[in-house]
Amino acid sequence: MSDIDRAADAVRAGNLVVYPTETVYGLAADATDAAAVERVFAAKQRDPNKPVSVAVPSVAALADLLPLSDRERRFADEFLPGPVTLVVDRGDLPATLTGGGDRVGVRVPEHPLARDLLDRVAPVTATSANVSGRESARTVADLDAEIREAAAVVLDGGETPGGEPSTVVDVGRETVHRAGPLVDDIEAWLASQ
């Protein structure tokens, strides 16, 4: 069995998986399973009121999973996949993801190993694989011991590029919550659409 298949099986079983992204290593759990999401918060020692995003393999998968307005779909078609988190209505996803809020951030990562995982199992949590407040991991060797112990599978994709965290944008509310890559293009798009 390949590492990707083992990782997908682990997610389906409610366990945690570390996976590489186009910035840093992420921590995956089944985003539809409230107990699995709670394990992400526990492993990260993260305040449960601080939301975590989810990842899906494509814009089509995003549109199948969550209700998108026409404008949100046009934005997703323009900027995803890429270093952008789109904030949308959370639909039927568990409130544990969002600290009880009604909106959730969604990513479509560009990293090939992340996409391979998502092609097998999605949606998964999309949060950095580190204890909250500590440095994000760019290599498997950089992982916090607590994260390594909590993860059933660690997918080693070598060193990730690092860089700025994704730009977080709520198209429906015309708000950029966090500026990062492509922010100028995103702000221009928001102003023109």
C-alpha positions as CSV (number, residue, x, y, z in Angstrom):
1,M,0.0,0.0,0.0
2,S,1.4,3.4,-0.9
3,D,1.9,6.2,1.7
4,I,-0.9,8.2,0.1
5,D,-3.3,5.3,0.4
6,R,-2.2,4.8,4.0
7,A,-2.8,8.5,4.7
8,A,-6.2,8.5,3.1
9,D,-7.2,5.4,5.1
10,A,-6.0,7.1,8.3
11,V,-8.1,10.2,7.5
12,R,-11.2,8.0,6.8
13,A,-10.6,6.3,10.2
14,G,-10.7,9.6,12.0
15,N,-7.0,10.0,12.5
16,L,-4.6,12.8,11.8
17,V,-2.1,13.0,8.8
18,V,0.7,15.5,8.2
19,Y,1.0,16.5,4.5
20,P,3.1,19.1,2.6
21,T,1.5,22.1,1.0
22,E,2.9,24.9,-1.3
23,T,3.9,26.8,1.8
24,V,4.4,24.6,5.0
25,Y,3.3,21.2,6.3
26,G,-0.4,20.9,7.1
27,L,-2.4,18.8,9.5
28,A,-5.3,16.8,7.9
29,A,-8.3,15.3,9.5
30,D,-11.7,14.5,8.1
31,A,-13.3,17.9,8.0
32,T,-16.8,16.3,8.2
33,D,-16.1,14.5,11.4
34,A,-16.4,16.7,14.5
35,A,-14.4,14.3,16.7
36,A,-11.5,14.2,14.1
37,V,-11.6,18.0,14.0
38,E,-11.4,18.2,17.8
39,R,-8.3,16.0,17.6
40,V,-6.7,18.6,15.3
41,F,-7.3,21.3,17.9
42,A,-6.0,19.1,20.7
43,A,-2.8,18.2,18.8
44,K,-2.2,21.8,18.0
45,Q,-3.2,23.0,21.5
46,R,-5.3,25.5,19.6
47,D,-8.0,27.7,21.0
48,P,-11.3,26.1,19.9
49,N,-12.7,29.5,19.1
50,K,-10.0,30.0,16.4
51,P,-11.3,28.5,13.1
52,V,-9.4,26.2,10.9
53,S,-9.8,26.0,7.1
54,V,-10.6,23.0,5.0
55,A,-8.9,21.8,1.8
56,V,-10.6,20.2,-1.3
57,P,-9.0,18.9,-4.5
58,S,-10.7,21.3,-7.0
59,V,-13.1,24.2,-7.5
60,A,-15.7,21.6,-8.7
61,A,-15.4,19.7,-5.4
62,L,-15.8,22.9,-3.5
63,A,-19.0,23.8,-5.4
64,D,-20.3,20.2,-4.7
65,L,-19.5,20.5,-1.0
66,L,-20.6,24.0,-0.1
67,P,-23.2,26.5,-1.4
68,L,-21.4,29.1,-3.5
69,S,-22.9,32.3,-4.9
70,D,-22.2,33.0,-8.6
71,R,-19.7,35.6,-7.6
72,E,-17.9,33.2,-5.2
73,R,-17.7,30.6,-8.0
74,R,-16.3,33.1,-10.4
75,F,-13.7,34.1,-7.8
76,A,-12.8,30.5,-7.2
77,D,-12.4,29.8,-10.9
78,E,-10.1,32.8,-11.1
79,F,-7.8,32.2,-8.1
80,L,-7.9,28.5,-7.1
81,P,-5.9,26.4,-6.9
82,G,-3.4,28.7,-5.3
83,P,-2.3,30.5,-2.1
84,V,-5.8,31.8,-1.4
85,T,-8.3,30.9,1.2
86,L,-11.9,31.6,0.2
87,V,-14.3,32.2,3.1
88,V,-17.8,30.9,2.4
89,D,-21.0,29.6,4.2
90,R,-19.9,26.4,6.1
91,G,-23.0,24.5,5.0
92,D,-23.2,21.2,6.8
93,L,-19.6,21.1,7.9
94,P,-19.2,20.8,11.7
95,A,-19.3,24.0,13.8
96,T,-16.1,22.7,15.6
97,L,-14.2,23.9,12.5
98,T,-15.3,27.5,12.9
99,G,-15.6,28.0,16.6
100,G,-19.4,27.9,16.0
101,G,-19.3,30.5,13.3
102,D,-21.3,30.2,10.1
103,R,-18.4,30.7,7.6
104,V,-15.4,28.5,6.8
105,G,-12.2,29.1,4.9
106,V,-11.5,26.7,2.0
107,R,-8.3,26.0,0.1
108,V,-7.5,24.2,-3.1
109,P,-3.7,23.5,-2.6
110,E,-1.2,23.4,-5.5
111,H,1.2,20.9,-4.0
112,P,1.1,17.6,-5.9
113,L,1.2,15.4,-2.7
114,A,-1.6,17.4,-1.1
115,R,-3.6,17.1,-4.3
116,D,-3.0,13.3,-4.4
117,L,-4.3,13.0,-0.8
118,L,-7.3,15.2,-1.6
119,D,-8.1,13.2,-4.7
120,R,-8.6,10.2,-2.4
121,V,-10.2,11.8,0.6
122,A,-11.7,15.3,1.1
123,P,-12.5,17.6,2.6
124,V,-9.7,17.6,5.1
125,T,-8.6,20.3,7.6
126,A,-6.1,22.8,6.2
127,T,-4.1,24.1,9.1
128,S,-0.4,24.2,9.7
129,A,1.1,21.1,11.3
130,N,2.6,22.8,14.4
131,V,1.6,23.5,18.0
132,S,-0.1,26.9,18.1
133,G,2.3,29.7,18.6
134,R,5.3,27.7,17.4
135,E,7.1,27.9,14.1
136,S,5.5,26.3,11.1
137,A,7.3,23.2,9.8
138,R,8.9,23.3,6.3
139,T,10.4,19.8,6.6
140,V,9.4,16.6,8.4
141,A,12.4,17.1,10.7
142,D,10.9,20.4,11.8
143,L,7.7,18.9,13.1
144,D,6.9,19.4,16.8
145,A,7.1,16.2,18.7
146,E,3.5,16.6,19.8
147,I,2.3,16.7,16.2
148,R,4.5,13.8,15.1
149,E,3.0,11.7,18.0
150,A,-0.5,12.7,17.2
151,A,-0.3,11.9,13.5
152,A,-1.0,8.4,12.2
153,V,0.8,9.1,8.9
154,V,3.4,11.7,7.9
155,L,3.7,12.3,4.2
156,D,7.2,13.5,3.5
157,G,7.3,15.8,0.5
158,G,10.8,17.2,1.2
159,E,11.3,20.8,2.1
160,T,8.3,23.1,1.4
161,P,8.8,26.6,0.0
162,G,7.6,28.4,3.1
163,G,6.7,32.0,2.4
164,E,3.6,34.1,3.2
165,P,0.5,32.4,4.5
166,S,-2.4,32.4,2.0
167,T,-4.5,35.4,1.4
168,V,-7.9,35.0,3.2
169,V,-10.8,36.6,1.4
170,D,-14.6,36.7,2.0
171,V,-15.9,37.6,-1.4
172,G,-19.5,37.7,-0.2
173,R,-18.6,40.3,2.4
174,E,-15.9,42.0,0.2
175,T,-13.3,41.6,2.9
176,V,-9.7,40.6,2.8
177,H,-9.1,39.1,6.3
178,R,-5.4,38.4,5.8
179,A,-3.2,39.9,3.0
180,G,-0.7,37.6,1.4
181,P,0.1,36.3,-2.1
182,L,-2.0,37.8,-4.9
183,V,-3.6,40.3,-2.7
184,D,-3.3,43.2,-5.2
185,D,-4.9,41.0,-7.9
186,I,-7.6,39.9,-5.5
187,E,-8.4,43.5,-4.4
188,A,-8.6,44.6,-8.1
189,W,-10.9,41.7,-8.8
190,L,-13.2,42.6,-5.9
191,A,-13.4,46.2,-7.1
192,S,-14.2,45.2,-10.7
193,Q,-16.8,42.5,-10.1
